């Protein structure tokens, strides 16, 4: 019996390791894509009680895509910063969406105005809740596209694309504009601009019944019907999904990258035959083009993601399982 105990312990540790890797492989991913003509610096912020992602800030050049893994039950925000300058130590400043003057946000949120993707992932097969919010203002167009698991067509049909494809900087009222001398680079919310309770849904306006849409929130809602335009805009702006394994968060997505039926509700201007020059969002099948994917593992060179192709990521995963199987054979 004594001779068998070490082997049993080793087998138990091996099972735990395999379960851990299996859990990691089943975690949700966020695919963050930059279709803009300029670099962006995505930031991430975890909600209370959930861990920060493997990176909380990085640079993403035009045409690049990064995938970040998130554990089951994760909640938080993802946004893009613009006009950033950082030194070798990651200290600097961004014109919009800044998070404490650092490349890595490290628990700091976006300085308004910034377009936000917000999500709470379900646990134990429960639903995800997600939205795109303009409550803190707007700096870039963004679309969030859930990717559903195969064999769950009914559930996938209920997973709606949301976001704001309109260029609100062009239509932003002058009193809400953030202008650095070359035109509006962001559009503030009325709450941030004026600080009044009726715009901030605070004080005597701190309930859904008391806080109603205003002329300013109506501008946002008219342009982007599926996005949050003020704090209590829940009924038309919060979405659920029960079958998603990935959320593609695409900044500056062209209309060619999405169904026209969705684009209308996302504030896109539909021009037949003109979908822009950027590639369409990859749908999971063959034949579609997509920006190159980089898998961020918290390492990498300086503040950049580690470069890895999708095929090499799959190869690494297979190698890990082969190693575990060899260990199992050896122990038996």
C-alpha positions in Angstrom: 0.0 0.0 0.0 2.9 2.3 0.9 4.4 1.8 -2.6 1.1 2.7 -4.2 0.5 5.9 -2.4 3.2 8.0 -4.2 1.9 6.8 -7.5 -1.7 7.6 -6.5 -0.6 11.1 -5.5 1.2 11.6 -8.8 -1.8 10.5 -10.7 -4.0 12.8 -8.7 -1.7 15.7 -9.4 -1.7 14.9 -13.0 -5.5 14.8 -13.1 -5.6 18.2 -11.4 -3.1 19.6 -14.0 -5.2 18.3 -16.9 -8.4 19.7 -15.4 -6.6 23.1 -14.9 -5.5 23.2 -18.5 -8.9 22.1 -19.7 -10.5 24.9 -17.6 -8.2 27.4 -19.2 -8.9 26.2 -22.7 -12.6 26.6 -22.0 -12.3 30.2 -20.8 -13.9 33.0 -22.7 -11.8 35.1 -25.0 -12.0 38.7 -26.1 -10.8 39.3 -29.6 -9.9 43.0 -29.9 -9.4 44.3 -33.4 -8.2 47.6 -34.7 -9.8 48.6 -38.0 -8.9 52.3 -37.5 -6.4 54.0 -39.7 -4.3 54.9 -36.7 -2.9 53.1 -33.6 -5.1 52.6 -30.6 -4.2 51.6 -27.0 -6.9 49.3 -25.6 -7.4 49.3 -21.9 -9.1 46.7 -19.7 -10.6 47.0 -16.2 -11.9 44.2 -14.1 -15.0 44.6 -12.0 -15.1 44.1 -8.2 -14.3 40.5 -7.2 -12.8 39.4 -10.5 -9.1 39.4 -11.5 -7.5 41.7 -14.0 -6.8 40.2 -17.4 -3.3 39.2 -18.4 -2.8 42.7 -19.7 -4.6 45.9 -18.7 -3.2 48.1 -21.6 -1.2 47.7 -24.8 -0.7 49.2 -28.3 -2.7 47.9 -31.2 -1.6 49.1 -34.7 -4.0 49.3 -37.7 -5.0 45.8 -38.9 -3.8 44.1 -35.8 -5.9 41.8 -33.5 -5.2 40.6 -30.0 -7.0 37.8 -28.1 -7.2 37.9 -24.3 -8.5 35.0 -22.2 -11.0 35.7 -19.4 -12.1 33.3 -16.7 -15.6 32.2 -16.2 -17.6 34.8 -14.3 -15.3 37.7 -15.3 -16.8 41.2 -15.4 -15.3 44.4 -16.5 -14.8 47.0 -19.2 -12.7 47.3 -22.4 -12.1 50.5 -24.3 -9.6 52.1 -26.7 -7.3 55.1 -25.9 -6.2 57.4 -28.7 -3.3 59.9 -29.2 -1.1 58.2 -26.7 2.6 58.8 -26.0 4.5 56.5 -23.6 8.1 56.3 -22.6 10.2 53.1 -22.2 8.8 52.7 -18.7 5.2 52.8 -19.9 4.5 56.3 -18.4 2.8 58.9 -20.6 -0.5 60.3 -21.5 -3.4 59.8 -24.0 -5.7 62.4 -25.6 -8.8 60.2 -25.0 -9.5 57.3 -22.6 -6.4 57.8 -20.5 -6.1 55.6 -17.4 -3.7 57.2 -15.0 -1.0 58.1 -17.4 0.2 54.5 -17.8 0.4 52.0 -20.7 -0.9 49.3 -18.3 -4.0 50.6 -16.6 -3.5 48.4 -13.5 -7.0 48.9 -12.1 -7.5 52.4 -13.3 -10.6 53.1 -15.5 -11.0 55.3 -18.6 -11.0 59.0 -18.2 -14.2 60.2 -19.9 -15.1 60.6 -22.7 -14.6 57.0 -23.9 -16.8 54.4 -25.7 -17.0 51.4 -23.4 -17.7 47.7 -23.9 -19.0 46.2 -20.6 -19.6 42.6 -19.9 -20.4 40.1 -17.1 -19.7 36.5 -18.1 -22.1 33.8 -16.9 -21.2 31.1 -14.4 -22.2 27.4 -14.7 -23.8 27.8 -18.1 -25.5 31.0 -17.1 -26.1 34.0 -19.4 -23.6 36.7 -20.2 -24.7 40.3 -19.9 -23.0 42.8 -22.2 -23.4 46.3 -23.7 -21.7 49.2 -25.4 -22.0 52.3 -23.4 -21.9 56.0 -24.3 -22.8 57.1 -20.7 -19.2 58.2 -20.2 -19.1 59.8 -23.7 -17.7 58.7 -27.0 -14.2 58.6 -28.6 -14.3 55.8 -31.2 -16.8 53.6 -32.9 -16.9 50.1 -31.6 -18.9 46.9 -32.3 -19.2 43.9 -30.0 -19.9 40.6 -31.8 -20.6 37.4 -29.8 -19.3 34.1 -31.2 -21.5 31.2 -30.4 -20.5 27.6 -29.9 -21.3 25.2 -32.7 -24.4 23.2 -32.4 -26.3 25.9 -30.4 -28.0 27.6 -33.3 -31.1 28.7 -31.3 -28.9 30.2 -28.5 -26.6 31.8 -31.1 -29.5 33.5 -32.7 -30.3 35.3 -29.5 -26.7 36.6 -29.2 -27.1 40.1 -30.7 -24.3 42.3 -32.1 -24.3 45.6 -30.4 -22.2 48.8 -30.5 -22.0 52.2 -32.1 -20.6 52.5 -35.7 -21.5 56.1 -36.1 -18.9 58.9 -36.0 -20.3 60.9 -33.2 -17.3 63.2 -33.2 -18.7 64.8 -36.4 -22.2 65.3 -35.1 -21.2 66.2 -31.5 -22.7 69.4 -30.2 -20.0 72.1 -29.8 -20.6 72.3 -26.1 -19.7 68.6 -25.7 -16.7 68.5 -28.0 -13.2 67.7 -27.0 -11.1 69.6 -29.5 -7.3 69.7 -29.4 -7.1 72.2 -32.3 -7.8 70.0 -35.3 -11.5 69.2 -34.8 -13.4 67.1 -32.3 -11.5 64.0 -31.1 -14.2 62.9 -28.6 -17.7 63.8 -27.5 -18.4 64.3 -23.8 -21.6 63.2 -22.1 -23.9 66.0 -20.8 -23.2 64.7 -17.3 -19.4 65.3 -17.6 -19.9 68.6 -19.5 -22.4 70.2 -17.1 -22.3 68.0 -13.9 -26.1 68.4 -13.3 -28.1 65.8 -11.6 -30.7 65.5 -14.3 -27.9 64.5 -16.8 -26.0 62.3 -14.3 -29.1 60.5 -12.9 -28.0 61.4 -9.4 -29.6 63.2 -6.5 -33.3 63.6 -6.9 -32.9 62.1 -10.4 -31.3 58.9 -9.0 -34.1 56.5 -10.0 -35.2 55.1 -13.4 -38.5 56.9 -13.0 -37.0 60.3 -12.2 -34.1 60.2 -14.7 -35.4 60.4 -18.2 -33.7 60.8 -21.6 -32.5 64.4 -22.4 -32.0 66.2 -25.6 -28.3 65.3 -25.4 -28.8 61.6 -24.7 -31.3 61.6 -27.5 -28.5 62.6 -29.9 -26.5 59.5 -28.9 -29.5 57.2 -29.0 -30.7 58.4 -32.4 -27.2 57.8 -33.8 -26.6 54.4 -32.1 -30.0 52.8 -31.0 -28.4 49.8 -29.4 -25.8 51.6 -27.2 -26.5 53.0 -23.7 -27.2 56.7 -24.0 -27.8 57.5 -20.3 -27.6 55.6 -17.0 -31.0 54.0 -17.1 -31.2 53.1 -20.8 -31.3 49.4 -19.9 -34.3 48.1 -21.9 -32.8 48.7 -25.4 -29.1 48.5 -24.5 -28.4 45.4 -22.4 -28.0 42.1 -24.2 -27.6 38.5 -23.1 -25.9 35.5 -24.6 -25.7 32.0 -23.3 -23.6 30.2 -25.9 -20.7 32.6 -26.6 -17.1 31.5 -26.4 -15.6 34.7 -27.7 -16.6 38.4 -28.1 -15.0 40.2 -31.0 -14.6 43.9 -30.0 -13.9 45.8 -33.3 -12.9 49.4 -33.3 -13.7 51.5 -36.5 -15.3 48.4 -38.1 -16.4 49.2 -41.7 -19.9 48.4 -42.9 -18.6 45.6 -45.0 -17.7 43.8 -41.8 -21.3 43.3 -40.6 -24.8 42.4 -41.8 -26.7 45.4 -43.0 -29.7 44.4 -40.8 -27.4 44.9 -37.8 -25.5 47.9 -39.2 -28.7 50.0 -39.3 -29.2 49.5 -35.6 -25.6 50.3 -34.8 -25.6 53.7 -36.4 -23.7 52.8 -39.6 -24.2 54.8 -42.8 -25.0 52.2 -45.5 -23.7 53.0 -48.9 -24.2 50.3 -51.5 -20.9 49.1 -53.0 -18.8 51.1 -50.5 -17.9 49.1 -47.4 -14.5 50.6 -46.9 -11.1 49.1 -47.5 -10.7 47.1 -44.2 -11.4 43.4 -44.3 -14.7 42.0 -43.0 -14.9 40.5 -39.5 -14.0 36.8 -39.7 -17.1 34.6 -39.2 -15.4 31.4 -38.2 -15.6 29.7 -41.6 -13.2 29.6 -44.4 -12.6 32.3 -47.1 -12.9 35.3 -44.8 -10.0 37.7 -44.2 -9.1 38.9 -40.8 -6.3 40.9 -39.2 -3.4 38.8 -37.8 -4.1 37.5 -34.3 -1.7 37.9 -31.4 -2.3 35.9 -28.3 -1.3 37.9 -25.2 0.1 35.8 -22.3 1.4 38.5 -20.1 4.9 38.3 -21.5 6.1 39.6 -24.8 8.5 42.3 -25.7 8.3 45.3 -23.5 4.6 46.5 -23.6 3.7 44.7 -26.8 1.7 41.4 -27.0 3.6 38.2 -27.7 3.3 37.4 -31.4 1.9 34.0 -32.1 0.0 32.6 -35.1 -3.3 30.8 -34.6 -1.7 27.6 -35.9 1.3 27.8 -33.5 -1.1 28.4 -30.6 -2.9 25.2 -31.6 0.4 23.4 -31.9 1.4 24.5 -28.4 -1.9 23.3 -27.0 -1.5 19.8 -28.6 2.0 19.6 -27.3 0.9 20.2 -23.8 -1.7 17.4 -24.0 0.8 15.0 -25.5 3.2 15.7 -22.7 0.5 15.0 -20.2 -0.4 11.7 -21.9 3.3 10.6 -21.9 3.5 11.4 -18.2 0.4 9.3 -17.6 1.8 6.4 -19.5 5.1 6.6 -17.6 3.3 6.7 -14.2 1.2 3.8 -15.0 
